[in-house]
Amino acid sequence: MTGRRSESPPAVRDRRGPTVALVDTNVLLLVSRRRFPLAELAESGRYGRLELRIPEGVLRELAALVRRGTPGARTAQLLAQRWPIVRHDGTGDDAIVAVAQHHRCAVVTNDRALAARLRHLGVDTLVPRGRTGLLWRFGERPPTTPRPPRARATVKNQPLVDSSEERR
């Protein structure tokens, strides 16, 4: 037994249940290098019932960083075993985006570009702020109903501008 639980797919967030949050590589490195209290924040209840998950691509990325000798990567790799693993295809940010959208999960990341991309796609992000906090940023929500097309102004059922006539 490896001590890791595997789960695929993660639980979908509902109003009564916990919020599932995927953890990006850079946050695990932040925890190992600067002792950022991610686990304590998730368990504190300050952000609701927050359940952390590690995407499989993050484990592959950490393994590559360990092979390259990146400081803190080995500790981050051991720390990642603390939470359930989400199995998926793909690597890098694209895989995190796909998993987060498909399962409607939040994402904990310190990558500004990834956070902006996720929020634009309607995915909530949690961004480390200071030494002991997370900033919850909600994803942009599309309007629930599309706007009707704008009506053209008419006088006696005739358009004000006849687009079929060529200007002379």
N, C-alpha and C positions, 0 to 999 in steps of 0.2 A: 504494500500500500504506500503510495507516494505522499499522502497527507493533503493532496489537492483534490478538490471536488471539481468535476467537470459538469458544465451545464450548457445546453444548447436547445433552444434559445433562452435568453434571460426572461424573467417575468415581465410582462407588460405593465407599465405604470397605470394605475387607476386612481381614482379619487381617494379611496380608503387605504390603498396598499402603499408599500414603500416605493421610493423613487430609486430605480436602478441607474447607477452611474458607471460608465466605462472610464477607466483610468488610462491616460496617455503616458508614454515612456518618460517624457520630460518631468512629469509630476513625481514618478517613482524615483528619478534621479535627484529631484529636489528634496524628497524625503530622506534619501540616503546621504546626500552631501550636506544639507543644511538642517537636518532633523526637523523638517516640517511635520507637524502633528496630524497627518491625514487620517489615520485610523481613529484617533481620539475625536477629531471633528465629526467623522461619520457616525461614531457611536454616541456622541454627546446629545443628539436630538435637537441641536441648534438649527439644523437644516432639514428638520423633519426626519422621517425614517429613511435614511440613505443607505442603500446597499451597493457596495463597490464590486465591480467585476473587472477582470483583466482580459482584454482581447488577446487571442492567440498570436496575432501579429506583433503585439507589444513584447511578448516573450521571445519571439524570433529576433526582434530588433535588439533586445537586451543581450541575447546570446552573441550576436555579432559585435556588440559593444564590449562584451567581456573578452572576446577573442582579440579585439584591437587594444585591449588594456586601458579602456576608458575608466578614469577614477570614479568610484561609486557604483559602477555597473554591476559588479558581483553582489554587492549588498542589495541593490535594487532588484536583482534577479531573485534573491532569496526572499525579499519582502513580497514580491509578486505572488509567491506561493501561498501567502496568507489568505488570499481571496479566490473565489471560484473563477475558472477560466471559461471564456466564451469562445467556442469553436467557430471559425469562419474561414472563407477563402480570401485570398488577397493579402496585400501588405501595405504598410504605411498609412498615411492619413486617409487615403481613399477607402480603405477597408473600415476604418473607424467611422467614417461618415456613413458608409453603407449599413453597417450594423446598427448605428444609432438611429438612422432613419427607419430602418425596417422594424426594429423593436421598440421604437419611441423611447429611447434611453437618453439620459443626460450624459454629458462628457466632462470629465475633470481634466483640464489641460492648461498649460502655461504658454502654449503656442498661440500668439496673437492671430496669425493668418488662419490657422485651423479654427480657432474660436469664432472669428468673424464669418468664415465660410459656414460653420455649423449654425450660427444664429440666423444667417440669411436663409438657410434651408428649414428653419423652424425648430431647430434642436436647442434645448437649454444647455448652457455651459456653466461650469463652476470653475472659477479662476482663482488660484492662490493669491492672496493679498496680504501684505505684511508678513510677519513671521508666524502668525497664529490664526489666520482667517481665510475664508473662501468668499468670493463675491459671486452670487448667483445671478447670471444674466439670462433672461428669457429669450427664446428664439422668436423671430418675427412670425407672426401668425397671419396667414393669408385671409382676406375678407371672406366671410361665410357665404355671401351671395355676390355674384358678379354684378357690376353696375350695368344698367341698361344703356344701350347706345344713345348718344346725344341726338335729339331730334333737330332737324334743320328748321330754321325759321321760315315760315311761309306766309304769304298774303293771298287770300282767296284761293287756297290750294295751289298756289304757284310758288315755287322756290324763289327766294330773294336773288340768289345767284344761280344762273343756269350754267352748270358745269359742262354741258354738252356743246355749247356755243364756243367757238374759238374767239379769242380776243383779237380785235383788229387794230 
